[in-house]
Amino acid sequence: MVAGFVIAPGIPLAAYLIATSKYADETFVVGGLLIFYGLAAVIGIPLFLLFRHLSWLKWWQISLMGGLLPLLVAIAWVVDPPCCQSTAYRVIEAIFFVLMGVVSAVCFWLIGLWRNPTVRIGKKAPDVA
């Protein structure tokens, strides 16, 4: 699971940087990494512990968890923009934020939880004595 926490937050950022050729902008890369790993540490780990306690560790449950915070940020981004961008552009960026969170969560699930024998995914049937 540690590998999932270490690798997964950087995957969507790396894909974005490669797709947009912004990897030459060091400030953007460092800022993006700080944001992704900071959110994973501050919000992702406590949510993961809560979801593990509730046995909500299926891929779609983790995906919802990964899209929840970016959705809240995206709503604030669309409603109160930081600059004078068009509404359509802000909505597209908001959708992109949510998709990056979902992709990061799915990557975490694939790396850290899928076929991991130490993690119980879903509720176990009660024992009949």
C-alpha positions in Angstrom: 0.0 0.0 0.0 2.9 2.4 0.6 3.8 2.1 -3.0 0.3 3.2 -3.9 0.6 6.3 -1.7 4.0 7.1 -3.1 3.4 6.5 -6.8 -0.3 7.2 -7.5 -0.6 10.9 -6.8 2.1 11.7 -9.3 0.7 9.6 -12.2 -2.0 12.0 -13.4 0.3 15.0 -12.9 3.0 13.2 -15.0 0.4 12.4 -17.7 -0.7 16.0 -17.8 2.8 17.4 -18.0 3.7 15.1 -20.8 0.5 15.8 -22.7 0.8 19.6 -22.4 4.6 19.9 -22.6 4.6 21.9 -19.3 7.4 19.7 -17.9 9.9 22.5 -18.8 8.3 24.8 -16.2 9.9 23.8 -12.9 7.6 26.0 -10.8 4.5 24.3 -12.3 6.0 20.8 -11.7 7.1 21.5 -8.1 3.8 23.2 -7.3 1.8 20.4 -8.8 3.7 17.8 -6.9 3.3 19.7 -3.6 -0.4 20.0 -4.2 -0.9 16.3 -5.2 1.2 14.8 -2.5 0.0 17.3 0.1 -3.7 16.4 -0.6 -2.8 12.7 -0.6 -1.2 13.0 2.8 -3.6 15.4 4.5 -6.9 14.2 3.1 -6.3 10.9 1.3 -4.7 9.0 4.2 -7.4 9.8 6.7 -10.1 9.1 4.1 -8.4 5.8 3.3 -8.3 4.8 7.0 -12.0 5.7 7.3 -12.9 3.7 4.2 -10.8 0.8 5.4 -12.6 0.8 8.7 -15.9 0.8 6.8 -14.6 -1.9 4.4 -15.3 0.5 1.5 -12.3 -0.5 -0.6 -13.7 -1.5 -3.9 -12.4 0.3 -7.0 -15.5 2.4 -7.5 -15.6 3.5 -3.8 -12.0 4.6 -3.9 -12.7 6.4 -7.2 -15.5 8.3 -5.6 -13.2 9.2 -2.7 -10.6 10.4 -5.2 -13.1 12.6 -7.0 -14.8 14.2 -4.0 -12.2 16.8 -3.0 -11.4 17.8 -6.6 -15.1 18.2 -7.1 -15.4 20.7 -4.2 -12.3 22.6 -5.5 -13.8 22.5 -9.0 -17.1 24.0 -7.9 -15.2 26.9 -6.1 -13.1 27.3 -9.3 -16.1 27.7 -11.5 -18.1 29.9 -9.1 -15.3 32.2 -8.0 -12.6 32.2 -10.6 -9.1 33.5 -9.8 -8.9 35.5 -13.0 -10.9 36.6 -16.0 -11.2 33.2 -17.9 -14.4 32.3 -19.7 -17.0 30.1 -17.9 -16.6 27.3 -20.5 -12.9 27.2 -19.9 -13.3 27.1 -16.2 -15.9 24.2 -16.5 -13.5 22.2 -18.7 -10.7 22.8 -16.2 -13.0 21.8 -13.3 -13.9 18.5 -15.0 -10.2 17.9 -15.6 -9.5 18.5 -11.9 -12.1 15.8 -11.0 -10.8 13.4 -13.5 -7.2 13.8 -12.2 -8.4 12.9 -8.7 -10.3 9.9 -9.9 -7.3 8.7 -12.0 -5.0 9.1 -9.0 -7.4 7.1 -6.8 -7.8 4.3 -9.4 -4.0 4.2 -9.7 -3.7 3.9 -5.9 -6.3 1.1 -5.9 -4.4 -0.8 -8.7 -1.0 -0.4 -7.1 -1.9 -0.7 -3.4 -5.1 -2.7 -3.0 -5.8 -4.8 -6.1 -4.9 -8.5 -5.4 -3.3 -7.5 -2.1 -3.8 -10.4 0.3 -3.3 -8.2 3.4 -6.3 -5.9 2.5 -9.9 -7.0 2.9 -12.0 -5.5 0.1 -15.7 -5.5 0.8 -17.6 -6.9 3.8 -16.8 -10.4 4.9 -19.8 -12.7 5.5 -20.5 -13.2 9.2 -19.2 -16.4 10.8 -21.9 -18.9 11.7 -21.0 -20.7 14.9 
